[in-house]
Structure formats: C-alpha cells, structure tokens
Amino acid sequence: MREFVFDFEKPVVELERKIAEMRKLSEDDGVDISEEIVQLEEKAHTLRQEVFSSLTRWQKVQLARHPNRPYTLDYIAGMTERFQEIHGDRTFADDHAIVSGFGTIQGWNVAIIGHQKGRGTKQNLYRNFGMPHPEGYRKALRVMKLAEKFNRPVITLVDTPGAYPGLGAEERGQAEAIARNLFEMSRLQVPIITVVIGEGGSGGALALAVADKVIMFEYSIYSVISPEGCASILYRDAAMADRAAESLRLTAGDLKELGIADTILPEPTGGAHQDWETAIGAAKKAIVEALEDLNAYTVDELIDRRVAKFGDMGYFEDSEDEEQARA
C-alpha cells in the first residue's frame, strides 16, 4: 500500500526513515552502528508515544479516515473461518458500498454486514467511497431478517462518511430505507453487535448501528455530521473543521463518556493501519466476548435492553408553560 503520512506523524516517520537508512548502511558496508540504531529506535518509540498520547479530536478524525486502515472485507478475511457473501436487495440492485453475508467467527455462526470503502480511484468508484444507496440498506435489512429467521447473531462493521446524498438515492427512498433499518433493528430478535472501525457518519452509520453492544476502535469517530459539514453550517467555512471537531465530541472516548459506546478497543501505536493483525485480532476477541455475554439473555430481554439503551441516550424537559397547559 502507498505510504500516507499526516503532518503530525512526520517527525516520527522521518526518524524511522533515518533508522532504516542506518540499518542498510550497516548491512551494505559492514559498519557496526548497532548501538546508535538502538538509541534511535528508543527515541522513535518514545516520540511516537508522545505524539499519539496527545492527539486532538481533529487528528483522530484524520486517523479514522486513514486510507490504509483495514476495511470491512479485511476484518472479515481475518476474523472468519468461512464467509459467504450475499448480494442484492431483491428490489433494485446490488450496492457495493455494503458487504453482507453469513460466516463463522470462532465457532459462532453469524451474519456480518459492513460498509466497504475502496483503495485507489477505481475501487473507490466501485464502492462509491463507502457511501451506501438505499438498496445497500435494504440489502443489509434483508440479511438481518434472514439472520433472525435462522437465529444467527448480527455483526455490523461501521465505516462510512454517510449515506449517499445523490438525486437517484433520494428518488429511491434513502430516508425511508435508513428509517426502516432503525425501526427493524430496534426489535430484531437476535443479538446485534456493532464495531465502529473507522468513520461513523450520521444516519448512514446509524442505519447499521442500533445494537445491543456498540464497540469503537480508539481512533474511530461517530457523529451526527462530519466536522467539515458542521463547520460549513456554523462557521460558513469548511476549513474550520478542526474547531468543529472539538465541539462535536465525536471520538471514542467522548462517546464512551456519553454512554453511546460500550467498549473502546485500543489500537496499535500509530493506529490500526500500522498493524492490521493486532487490530483485527482485537475486534475478533471483543466480538466473541460480546456474543458470549448477550447469549445469556432471552429475546424479550435483549429487545427491552436495546430499546432502553437508545432511549437513555437523550432526554427532554417540559417548559413551565407546557406543564401548565396539560394541567
């Protein structure tokens, strides 16, 4: 994969490049500089920890969008013993921005549904940059209802900037498709586990995330709107996205504090793109633990807990005038 470096990573990356050059020099010329290399490696490790222990919310947004992070198909390949993809919504088309099917994770037979981005121009066009059309959400719901019929837990992997806002998508009922998923997922009679692996953008993410357990990676984000969109509305300037990100409280830590995320998965130092195997292993372990936990509940208990979980995420207060009017 092409190397992609953010500005805040550059000091670390430059030091690591210098270490690589010194190693090559030592191998080619037979010069013993092992002590200097060890010292630089320790310095690079310390510097990386310092940089990634004090990231701003906007920097975490950038990491969540890193083009080399593992995507849904990468997680499926790394977590499952077998997987059979299911295509199409049986109504209009097959949306390539949503991957869905049935597989086995450590002996558990499950349905897996996730947003899928592409790498490179050709793949991004094929996957519509991870932005589903209504037929993608209807395909996802079709698989969820099959999972319910055959008593299979549902695993969803969230990674989308949001639902596709194009004219065709709106004509085919984008809002209805998302709303239908929210309604059906709230009463689905099997366990639902959501893992936010990158971006969780607005209703396009929530349409796959009405779950019994919401797990977020350390550098993933989940928000009602993108920082750029928020900045365009509030400040009339998308370039103020960093300021908007601070106000949105969209990081995993923020959402755990707000009671929206249940679990935060630590990422390898530098982000999930630095070590796919560790990141995918962490997701698999968390999913299996969640499956074992949710297996203890009856169907009625699952649905009651799910509805209560999302009902507790917000509240409203009556004004004195409204209270008096009802009296």
NUDOMAR-451799 format. One record per residue (C-alpha): residue number from 1; residue in one letter; x, y, z. Coordinates in nm, 3 decimals, padded with zeros to 5 digits. Layout:
<pts>
+-----+------+---------+---------+---------+
!  nr ! rest !       X !       Y !       Z !
+-----+------+---------+---------+---------+
! NUM !    A !       X !       Y !       Z !
...
+-----+------+---------+---------+---------+
</pts>
This chain:
<pts>
+-----+------+---------+---------+---------+
!  nr ! rest !       X !       Y !       Z !
+-----+------+---------+---------+---------+
!   1 !    M !  00.000 !  00.000 !  00.000 !
!   2 !    R !  00.114 !  00.355 ! -00.073 !
!   3 !    E !  00.265 !  00.530 !  00.228 !
!   4 !    F !  00.039 !  00.803 !  00.362 !
!   5 !    V !  00.171 !  01.037 !  00.631 !
!   6 !    F ! -00.013 !  01.308 !  00.825 !
!   7 !    D !  00.169 !  01.626 !  00.929 !
!   8 !    F !  00.165 !  01.533 !  01.298 !
!   9 !    E !  00.331 !  01.198 !  01.215 !
!  10 !    K !  00.617 !  01.343 !  01.009 !
!  11 !    P !  00.876 !  01.381 !  01.289 !
!  12 !    V !  00.833 !  01.015 !  01.382 !
!  13 !    V !  00.831 !  00.893 !  01.022 !
!  14 !    E !  01.145 !  01.091 !  00.936 !
!  15 !    L !  01.327 !  00.942 !  01.235 !
!  16 !    E !  01.217 !  00.590 !  01.136 !
!  17 !    R !  01.342 !  00.651 !  00.782 !
!  18 !    K !  01.678 !  00.756 !  00.921 !
!  19 !    I !  01.692 !  00.434 !  01.125 !
!  20 !    A !  01.613 !  00.230 !  00.811 !
!  21 !    E !  01.893 !  00.407 !  00.621 !
!  22 !    M !  02.140 !  00.337 !  00.902 !
!  23 !    R !  02.042 ! -00.032 !  00.903 !
!  24 !    K !  02.101 ! -00.051 !  00.529 !
!  25 !    L !  02.438 !  00.124 !  00.564 !
!  26 !    S !  02.538 ! -00.121 !  00.836 !
!  27 !    E !  02.441 ! -00.420 !  00.620 !
!  28 !    D !  02.599 ! -00.291 !  00.297 !
!  29 !    D !  02.927 ! -00.158 !  00.439 !
!  30 !    G !  02.964 ! -00.388 !  00.738 !
!  31 !    V !  02.985 ! -00.092 !  00.977 !
!  32 !    D !  02.884 ! -00.170 !  01.335 !
!  33 !    I !  02.645 !  00.108 !  01.440 !
!  34 !    S !  02.406 ! -00.116 !  01.628 !
!  35 !    E !  02.435 !  00.090 !  01.948 !
!  36 !    E !  02.338 !  00.411 !  01.765 !
!  37 !    I !  02.048 !  00.232 !  01.597 !
!  38 !    V !  01.914 !  00.104 !  01.930 !
!  39 !    Q !  01.930 !  00.455 !  02.076 !
!  40 !    L !  01.741 !  00.599 !  01.780 !
!  41 !    E !  01.480 !  00.322 !  01.797 !
!  42 !    E !  01.417 !  00.403 !  02.163 !
!  43 !    K !  01.390 !  00.772 !  02.074 !
!  44 !    A !  01.145 !  00.695 !  01.790 !
!  45 !    H !  00.932 !  00.476 !  02.018 !
!  46 !    T !  00.918 !  00.747 !  02.285 !
!  47 !    L !  00.839 !  01.017 !  02.028 !
!  48 !    R !  00.558 !  00.810 !  01.873 !
!  49 !    Q !  00.403 !  00.751 !  02.215 !
!  50 !    E !  00.424 !  01.122 !  02.295 !
!  51 !    V !  00.261 !  01.221 !  01.966 !
!  52 !    F ! -00.022 !  00.970 !  01.988 !
!  53 !    S ! -00.096 !  01.027 !  02.356 !
!  54 !    S ! -00.188 !  01.391 !  02.295 !
!  55 !    L ! -00.387 !  01.387 !  01.970 !
!  56 !    T ! -00.655 !  01.648 !  01.913 !
!  57 !    R ! -01.004 !  01.542 !  01.808 !
!  58 !    W ! -00.934 !  01.660 !  01.453 !
!  59 !    Q ! -00.619 !  01.448 !  01.437 !
!  60 !    K ! -00.824 !  01.146 !  01.548 !
!  61 !    V ! -01.071 !  01.224 !  01.268 !
!  62 !    Q ! -00.781 !  01.209 !  01.023 !
!  63 !    L ! -00.666 !  00.875 !  01.164 !
!  64 !    A ! -01.020 !  00.735 !  01.139 !
!  65 !    R ! -01.009 !  00.821 !  00.766 !
!  66 !    H ! -00.659 !  00.687 !  00.705 !
!  67 !    P ! -00.668 !  00.513 !  00.365 !
!  68 !    N ! -00.454 !  00.224 !  00.489 !
!  69 !    R ! -00.679 !  00.126 !  00.781 !
!  70 !    P ! -00.828 ! -00.223 !  00.747 !
!  71 !    Y ! -01.175 ! -00.214 !  00.594 !
!  72 !    T ! -01.474 ! -00.446 !  00.635 !
!  73 !    L ! -01.351 ! -00.711 !  00.390 !
!  74 !    D ! -01.013 ! -00.713 !  00.565 !
!  75 !    Y ! -01.181 ! -00.776 !  00.901 !
!  76 !    I ! -01.398 ! -01.048 !  00.751 !
!  77 !    A ! -01.093 ! -01.218 !  00.599 !
!  78 !    G ! -00.905 ! -01.201 !  00.930 !
!  79 !    M ! -01.187 ! -01.291 !  01.170 !
!  80 !    T ! -01.390 ! -01.560 !  00.996 !
!  81 !    E ! -01.323 ! -01.926 !  00.933 !
!  82 !    R ! -01.560 ! -01.905 !  00.638 !
!  83 !    F ! -01.779 ! -01.637 !  00.479 !
!  84 !    Q ! -02.046 ! -01.644 !  00.209 !
!  85 !    E ! -02.138 ! -01.304 !  00.070 !
!  86 !    I ! -02.499 ! -01.227 ! -00.022 !
!  87 !    H ! -02.571 ! -00.974 ! -00.295 !
!  88 !    G ! -02.865 ! -00.754 ! -00.390 !
!  89 !    D ! -03.175 ! -00.618 ! -00.222 !
!  90 !    R ! -03.419 ! -00.822 ! -00.439 !
!  91 !    T ! -03.575 ! -00.492 ! -00.546 !
!  92 !    F ! -03.337 ! -00.272 ! -00.742 !
!  93 !    A ! -02.965 ! -00.353 ! -00.740 !
!  94 !    D ! -02.658 ! -00.469 ! -00.550 !
!  95 !    D ! -02.490 ! -00.181 ! -00.368 !
!  96 !    H ! -02.115 ! -00.241 ! -00.349 !
!  97 !    A ! -02.076 !  00.010 ! -00.061 !
!  98 !    I ! -02.234 ! -00.253 !  00.167 !
!  99 !    V ! -02.088 ! -00.602 !  00.213 !
! 100 !    S ! -02.318 ! -00.860 !  00.372 !
! 101 !    G ! -02.335 ! -01.233 !  00.424 !
! 102 !    F ! -02.301 ! -01.522 !  00.666 !
! 103 !    G ! -01.990 ! -01.664 !  00.824 !
! 104 !    T ! -01.833 ! -01.827 !  01.128 !
! 105 !    I ! -01.626 ! -01.649 !  01.394 !
! 106 !    Q ! -01.458 ! -01.884 !  01.642 !
! 107 !    G ! -01.742 ! -02.135 !  01.612 !
! 108 !    W ! -02.022 ! -01.877 !  01.620 !
! 109 !    N ! -02.242 ! -01.874 !  01.310 !
! 110 !    V ! -02.322 ! -01.508 !  01.243 !
! 111 !    A ! -02.443 ! -01.259 !  00.985 !
! 112 !    I ! -02.186 ! -00.991 !  00.902 !
! 113 !    I ! -02.277 ! -00.659 !  00.742 !
! 114 !    G ! -02.046 ! -00.363 !  00.689 !
! 115 !    H ! -01.964 ! -00.052 !  00.492 !
! 116 !    Q ! -01.685 ! -00.103 !  00.242 !
! 117 !    K ! -01.460 !  00.173 !  00.112 !
! 118 !    G ! -01.217 !  00.133 ! -00.176 !
! 119 !    R ! -00.844 !  00.187 ! -00.217 !
! 120 !    G ! -00.749 !  00.385 ! -00.524 !
! 121 !    T ! -00.974 !  00.564 ! -00.771 !
! 122 !    K ! -01.113 !  00.255 ! -00.945 !
! 123 !    Q ! -01.208 !  00.076 ! -00.622 !
! 124 !    N ! -01.347 !  00.392 ! -00.464 !
! 125 !    L ! -01.576 !  00.447 ! -00.760 !
! 126 !    Y ! -01.686 !  00.082 ! -00.744 !
! 127 !    R ! -01.757 !  00.111 ! -00.369 !
! 128 !    N ! -01.898 !  00.465 ! -00.403 !
! 129 !    F ! -01.643 !  00.582 ! -00.143 !
! 130 !    G ! -01.823 !  00.376 !  00.121 !
! 131 !    M ! -02.146 !  00.579 !  00.088 !
! 132 !    P ! -02.444 !  00.344 !  00.050 !
! 133 !    H ! -02.753 !  00.394 ! -00.165 !
! 134 !    P ! -03.095 !  00.289 ! -00.031 !
! 135 !    E ! -03.056 ! -00.052 ! -00.194 !
! 136 !    G ! -02.748 ! -00.106 !  00.023 !
! 137 !    Y ! -02.950 ! -00.054 !  00.340 !
! 138 !    R ! -03.228 ! -00.274 !  00.204 !
! 139 !    K ! -02.973 ! -00.547 !  00.129 !
! 140 !    A ! -02.847 ! -00.514 !  00.486 !
! 141 !    L ! -03.201 ! -00.544 !  00.622 !
! 142 !    R ! -03.266 ! -00.847 !  00.401 !
! 143 !    V ! -02.964 ! -01.022 !  00.559 !
! 144 !    M ! -03.071 ! -00.915 !  00.910 !
! 145 !    K ! -03.416 ! -01.067 !  00.860 !
! 146 !    L ! -03.256 ! -01.388 !  00.732 !
! 147 !    A ! -03.035 ! -01.392 !  01.040 !
! 148 !    E ! -03.344 ! -01.351 !  01.257 !
! 149 !    K ! -03.519 ! -01.636 !  01.075 !
! 150 !    F ! -03.226 ! -01.874 !  01.133 !
! 151 !    N ! -03.138 ! -01.740 !  01.479 !
! 152 !    R ! -02.797 ! -01.602 !  01.386 !
! 153 !    P ! -02.644 ! -01.302 !  01.574 !
! 154 !    V ! -02.576 ! -00.995 !  01.360 !
! 155 !    I ! -02.234 ! -00.828 !  01.347 !
! 156 !    T ! -02.212 ! -00.487 !  01.179 !
! 157 !    L ! -01.891 ! -00.302 !  01.089 !
! 158 !    V ! -01.936 !  00.073 !  01.052 !
! 159 !    D ! -01.708 !  00.283 !  00.830 !
! 160 !    T ! -01.880 !  00.546 !  00.617 !
! 161 !    P ! -01.873 !  00.923 !  00.567 !
! 162 !    G ! -02.253 !  00.894 !  00.546 !
! 163 !    A ! -02.532 !  00.774 !  00.321 !
! 164 !    Y ! -02.502 !  00.881 ! -00.043 !
! 165 !    P ! -02.687 !  01.214 ! -00.091 !
! 166 !    G ! -02.734 !  01.192 ! -00.469 !
! 167 !    L ! -03.058 !  01.260 ! -00.655 !
! 168 !    G ! -03.110 !  00.895 ! -00.754 !
! 169 !    A ! -03.066 !  00.779 ! -00.395 !
! 170 !    E ! -03.322 !  01.032 ! -00.276 !
! 171 !    E ! -03.566 !  00.929 ! -00.551 !
! 172 !    R ! -03.539 !  00.564 ! -00.443 !
! 173 !    G ! -03.616 !  00.646 ! -00.081 !
! 174 !    Q ! -03.287 !  00.696 !  00.104 !
! 175 !    A ! -03.454 !  00.841 !  00.414 !
! 176 !    E ! -03.717 !  00.564 !  00.424 !
! 177 !    A ! -03.453 !  00.291 !  00.387 !
! 178 !    I ! -03.250 !  00.429 !  00.678 !
! 179 !    A ! -03.560 !  00.482 !  00.895 !
! 180 !    R ! -03.681 !  00.129 !  00.818 !
! 181 !    N ! -03.348 ! -00.016 !  00.933 !
! 182 !    L ! -03.362 !  00.181 !  01.259 !
! 183 !    F ! -03.713 !  00.052 !  01.326 !
! 184 !    E ! -03.643 ! -00.310 !  01.234 !
! 185 !    M ! -03.309 ! -00.327 !  01.417 !
! 186 !    S ! -03.468 ! -00.196 !  01.735 !
! 187 !    R ! -03.689 ! -00.505 !  01.752 !
! 188 !    L ! -03.474 ! -00.767 !  01.576 !
! 189 !    Q ! -03.498 ! -01.091 !  01.775 !
! 190 !    V ! -03.127 ! -01.179 !  01.770 !
! 191 !    P ! -02.821 ! -01.018 !  01.932 !
! 192 !    I ! -02.670 ! -00.726 !  01.740 !
! 193 !    I ! -02.308 ! -00.615 !  01.784 !
! 194 !    T ! -02.168 ! -00.306 !  01.612 !
! 195 !    V ! -01.799 ! -00.228 !  01.572 !
! 196 !    V ! -01.707 !  00.122 !  01.450 !
! 197 !    I ! -01.384 !  00.052 !  01.262 !
! 198 !    G ! -01.330 !  00.398 !  01.108 !
! 199 !    E ! -01.582 !  00.671 !  01.034 !
! 200 !    G ! -01.933 !  00.662 !  01.173 !
! 201 !    G ! -02.110 !  00.926 !  00.969 !
! 202 !    S ! -02.463 !  01.037 !  01.058 !
! 203 !    G ! -02.769 !  00.827 !  00.967 !
! 204 !    G ! -02.561 !  00.638 !  00.714 !
! 205 !    A ! -02.377 !  00.479 !  01.008 !
! 206 !    L ! -02.671 !  00.459 !  01.250 !
! 207 !    A ! -02.868 !  00.253 !  00.995 !
! 208 !    L ! -02.632 ! -00.036 !  01.080 !
! 209 !    A ! -02.571 !  00.051 !  01.445 !
! 210 !    V ! -02.888 !  00.006 !  01.652 !
! 211 !    A ! -02.712 ! -00.262 !  01.853 !
! 212 !    D ! -02.701 ! -00.434 !  02.190 !
! 213 !    K ! -02.327 ! -00.364 !  02.208 !
! 214 !    V ! -02.152 ! -00.071 !  02.040 !
! 215 !    I ! -01.775 ! -00.118 !  02.022 !
! 216 !    M ! -01.544 !  00.156 !  01.893 !
! 217 !    F ! -01.179 !  00.149 !  01.798 !
! 218 !    E ! -00.964 !  00.402 !  01.981 !
! 219 !    Y ! -00.921 !  00.627 !  01.677 !
! 220 !    S ! -01.263 !  00.577 !  01.523 !
! 221 !    I ! -01.528 !  00.852 !  01.520 !
! 222 !    Y ! -01.907 !  00.859 !  01.534 !
! 223 !    S ! -02.105 !  01.176 !  01.474 !
! 224 !    V ! -02.431 !  01.324 !  01.351 !
! 225 !    I ! -02.239 !  01.524 !  01.089 !
! 226 !    S ! -01.885 !  01.548 !  00.957 !
! 227 !    P ! -01.661 !  01.821 !  01.102 !
! 228 !    E ! -01.644 !  01.980 !  00.756 !
! 229 !    G ! -02.023 !  01.981 !  00.722 !
! 230 !    C ! -02.066 !  02.122 !  01.071 !
! 231 !    A ! -01.807 !  02.396 !  01.005 !
! 232 !    S ! -01.979 !  02.488 !  00.677 !
! 233 !    I ! -02.310 !  02.536 !  00.857 !
! 234 !    L ! -02.194 !  02.701 !  01.178 !
! 235 !    Y ! -01.891 !  02.899 !  01.063 !
! 236 !    R ! -01.958 !  02.925 !  00.687 !
! 237 !    D ! -01.613 !  02.781 !  00.634 !
! 238 !    A ! -01.529 !  02.409 !  00.595 !
! 239 !    A ! -01.166 !  02.490 !  00.671 !
! 240 !    M ! -01.266 !  02.535 !  01.035 !
! 241 !    A ! -01.333 !  02.160 !  01.063 !
! 242 !    D ! -01.075 !  02.125 !  01.341 !
! 243 !    R ! -01.274 !  02.367 !  01.558 !
! 244 !    A ! -01.599 !  02.189 !  01.476 !
! 245 !    A ! -01.446 !  01.851 !  01.567 !
! 246 !    E ! -01.371 !  01.977 !  01.917 !
! 247 !    S ! -01.735 !  02.080 !  01.966 !
! 248 !    L ! -01.887 !  01.763 !  01.818 !
! 249 !    R ! -01.731 !  01.529 !  02.078 !
! 250 !    L ! -01.707 !  01.253 !  01.820 !
! 251 !    T ! -01.416 !  01.042 !  01.943 !
! 252 !    A ! -01.443 !  00.700 !  02.105 !
! 253 !    G ! -01.355 !  00.847 !  02.444 !
! 254 !    D ! -01.624 !  01.112 !  02.413 !
! 255 !    L ! -01.889 !  00.859 !  02.314 !
! 256 !    K ! -01.797 !  00.619 !  02.592 !
! 257 !    E ! -01.838 !  00.907 !  02.837 !
! 258 !    L ! -02.177 !  00.994 !  02.685 !
! 259 !    G ! -02.296 !  00.633 !  02.716 !
! 260 !    I ! -02.321 !  00.572 !  02.340 !
! 261 !    A ! -02.019 !  00.342 !  02.305 !
! 262 !    D ! -01.995 !  00.043 !  02.538 !
! 263 !    T ! -01.634 ! -00.060 !  02.474 !
! 264 !    I ! -01.321 !  00.106 !  02.336 !
! 265 !    L ! -01.063 ! -00.113 !  02.163 !
! 266 !    P ! -00.703 !  00.015 !  02.196 !
! 267 !    E ! -00.521 !  00.042 !  01.864 !
! 268 !    P ! -00.157 ! -00.033 !  01.789 !
! 269 !    T !  00.064 !  00.273 !  01.848 !
! 270 !    G !  00.014 !  00.491 !  01.543 !
! 271 !    G ! -00.328 !  00.350 !  01.454 !
! 272 !    A ! -00.488 !  00.032 !  01.318 !
! 273 !    H ! -00.317 !  00.083 !  00.980 !
! 274 !    Q !  00.020 !  00.018 !  01.146 !
! 275 !    D ! -00.067 ! -00.338 !  01.248 !
! 276 !    W ! -00.370 ! -00.498 !  01.083 !
! 277 !    E ! -00.323 ! -00.833 !  01.256 !
! 278 !    T ! -00.338 ! -00.681 !  01.605 !
! 279 !    A ! -00.639 ! -00.462 !  01.521 !
! 280 !    I ! -00.836 ! -00.744 !  01.361 !
! 281 !    G ! -00.748 ! -00.978 !  01.648 !
! 282 !    A ! -00.876 ! -00.721 !  01.899 !
! 283 !    A ! -01.204 ! -00.688 !  01.710 !
! 284 !    K ! -01.249 ! -01.064 !  01.694 !
! 285 !    K ! -01.183 ! -01.104 !  02.066 !
! 286 !    A ! -01.428 ! -00.825 !  02.156 !
! 287 !    I ! -01.699 ! -00.968 !  01.929 !
! 288 !    V ! -01.668 ! -01.318 !  02.074 !
! 289 !    E ! -01.683 ! -01.179 !  02.429 !
! 290 !    A ! -01.992 ! -00.976 !  02.340 !
! 291 !    L ! -02.158 ! -01.282 !  02.182 !
! 292 !    E ! -02.096 ! -01.485 !  02.497 !
! 293 !    D ! -02.238 ! -01.206 !  02.712 !
! 294 !    L ! -02.552 ! -01.150 !  02.502 !
! 295 !    N ! -02.619 ! -01.522 !  02.471 !
! 296 !    A ! -02.734 ! -01.521 !  02.834 !
! 297 !    Y ! -03.040 ! -01.305 !  02.759 !
! 298 !    T ! -03.381 ! -01.410 !  02.630 !
! 299 !    V ! -03.521 ! -01.247 !  02.316 !
! 300 !    D ! -03.755 ! -01.024 !  02.519 !
! 301 !    E ! -03.471 ! -00.918 !  02.748 !
! 302 !    L ! -03.250 ! -00.834 !  02.451 !
! 303 !    I ! -03.513 ! -00.612 !  02.289 !
! 304 !    D ! -03.606 ! -00.441 !  02.617 !
! 305 !    R ! -03.240 ! -00.367 !  02.693 !
! 306 !    R ! -03.177 ! -00.243 !  02.338 !
! 307 !    V ! -03.473 ! -00.006 !  02.341 !
! 308 !    A ! -03.380 !  00.121 !  02.688 !
! 309 !    K ! -03.017 !  00.169 !  02.583 !
! 310 !    F ! -03.106 !  00.401 !  02.298 !
! 311 !    G ! -03.391 !  00.564 !  02.488 !
! 312 !    D ! -03.149 !  00.667 !  02.762 !
! 313 !    M ! -02.915 !  00.843 !  02.519 !
! 314 !    G ! -03.122 !  01.163 !  02.520 !
! 315 !    Y ! -03.390 !  01.333 !  02.719 !
! 316 !    F ! -03.622 !  01.630 !  02.703 !
! 317 !    E ! -03.774 !  01.861 !  02.962 !
! 318 !    D ! -04.114 !  02.026 !  02.955 !
! 319 !    S ! -04.128 !  02.401 !  02.992 !
! 320 !    E ! -04.346 !  02.551 !  03.264 !
! 321 !    D ! -04.599 !  02.668 !  03.001 !
! 322 !    E ! -04.639 !  02.314 !  02.859 !
! 323 !    E ! -04.684 !  02.169 !  03.208 !
! 324 !    Q ! -04.948 !  02.428 !  03.290 !
! 325 !    A ! -05.129 !  02.368 !  02.959 !
! 326 !    R ! -05.154 !  01.994 !  03.032 !
! 327 !    A ! -05.278 !  02.067 !  03.386 !
+-----+------+---------+---------+---------+
</pts>
